[in-house]
Amino acid sequence: MNRVAFLIPTLADLEGSSLWSAAVNRESAALAATLVALAGVQLCWRGPRYRMSMEERAKDGALTNEQARRKIRFMGWFGPALALTGCALLAFAVLR
């Protein structure tokens, strides 16, 4: 038998051990969801500037028009999707 095994709690030991751990888990999930939502909002906020940057890079020849179009299209849906995912996760963390 390992002498250190009693120092490492298993998942079964930690699960439901106290109300404090449940509150910490809920708060950490809410914090993570808030960070995801804020990252999505930041991407949405910077979307027009990113679009202008990609258009300028395409004009300068650093990117082809197709590459710039793909990047703009990706950022067009990724920012809002990330924001909505963060909001959904936040609602789930708060309401469970």
KAVENQUI-V910851 format. One record per residue. N is the residue number from 1. SS is DSSP state (helix for helix, strand for strand, loop for the rest). OMEGA is omega in whole degrees, 0 to 359 (* if undefined). BURIAL is b if it has 9 or more other ideal C-beta (glycine too) atoms within 8 Angstrom, else e. Layout:
n=N ss=SS omega=OMEGA burial=BURIAL
n=N ss=SS omega=OMEGA burial=BURIAL
This chain:
n=1 ss=loop omega=182 burial=e
n=2 ss=loop omega=182 burial=e
n=3 ss=loop omega=183 burial=e
n=4 ss=loop omega=185 burial=e
n=5 ss=helix omega=181 burial=e
n=6 ss=helix omega=179 burial=e
n=7 ss=helix omega=182 burial=e
n=8 ss=loop omega=180 burial=e
n=9 ss=loop omega=177 burial=e
n=10 ss=loop omega=180 burial=e
n=11 ss=helix omega=178 burial=e
n=12 ss=helix omega=178 burial=e
n=13 ss=helix omega=183 burial=e
n=14 ss=helix omega=185 burial=e
n=15 ss=loop omega=178 burial=e
n=16 ss=loop omega=183 burial=e
n=17 ss=loop omega=178 burial=e
n=18 ss=loop omega=177 burial=e
n=19 ss=helix omega=180 burial=e
n=20 ss=helix omega=180 burial=e
n=21 ss=helix omega=177 burial=b
n=22 ss=helix omega=178 burial=b
n=23 ss=helix omega=178 burial=e
n=24 ss=helix omega=178 burial=e
n=25 ss=helix omega=181 burial=e
n=26 ss=helix omega=180 burial=b
n=27 ss=helix omega=179 burial=e
n=28 ss=helix omega=176 burial=e
n=29 ss=helix omega=178 burial=b
n=30 ss=helix omega=178 burial=b
n=31 ss=helix omega=179 burial=e
n=32 ss=helix omega=179 burial=b
n=33 ss=helix omega=178 burial=b
n=34 ss=helix omega=178 burial=b
n=35 ss=helix omega=177 burial=b
n=36 ss=helix omega=180 burial=b
n=37 ss=helix omega=180 burial=b
n=38 ss=helix omega=176 burial=b
n=39 ss=helix omega=177 burial=b
n=40 ss=helix omega=178 burial=b
n=41 ss=helix omega=179 burial=b
n=42 ss=helix omega=177 burial=b
n=43 ss=helix omega=177 burial=b
n=44 ss=helix omega=182 burial=b
n=45 ss=helix omega=182 burial=e
n=46 ss=loop omega=182 burial=e
n=47 ss=helix omega=179 burial=b
n=48 ss=helix omega=178 burial=e
n=49 ss=helix omega=178 burial=e
n=50 ss=helix omega=179 burial=b
n=51 ss=helix omega=179 burial=b
n=52 ss=helix omega=180 burial=e
n=53 ss=helix omega=179 burial=e
n=54 ss=helix omega=178 burial=b
n=55 ss=helix omega=178 burial=b
n=56 ss=helix omega=178 burial=e
n=57 ss=helix omega=177 burial=b
n=58 ss=helix omega=178 burial=b
n=59 ss=helix omega=180 burial=e
n=60 ss=helix omega=180 burial=e
n=61 ss=loop omega=178 burial=e
n=62 ss=loop omega=177 burial=e
n=63 ss=loop omega=171 burial=b
n=64 ss=loop omega=179 burial=e
n=65 ss=helix omega=180 burial=e
n=66 ss=helix omega=178 burial=e
n=67 ss=helix omega=179 burial=b
n=68 ss=helix omega=179 burial=b
n=69 ss=helix omega=179 burial=e
n=70 ss=helix omega=180 burial=e
n=71 ss=helix omega=179 burial=b
n=72 ss=helix omega=180 burial=b
n=73 ss=helix omega=179 burial=e
n=74 ss=helix omega=181 burial=e
n=75 ss=helix omega=178 burial=b
n=76 ss=helix omega=180 burial=b
n=77 ss=helix omega=185 burial=e
n=78 ss=helix omega=180 burial=b
n=79 ss=helix omega=178 burial=b
n=80 ss=helix omega=179 burial=b
n=81 ss=helix omega=179 burial=b
n=82 ss=helix omega=178 burial=b
n=83 ss=helix omega=179 burial=b
n=84 ss=helix omega=177 burial=b
n=85 ss=helix omega=178 burial=b
n=86 ss=helix omega=178 burial=b
n=87 ss=helix omega=178 burial=b
n=88 ss=helix omega=178 burial=e
n=89 ss=helix omega=178 burial=b
n=90 ss=helix omega=177 burial=b
n=91 ss=helix omega=179 burial=e
n=92 ss=helix omega=181 burial=b
n=93 ss=helix omega=182 burial=b
n=94 ss=helix omega=186 burial=e
n=95 ss=helix omega=182 burial=e
n=96 ss=loop omega=* burial=e
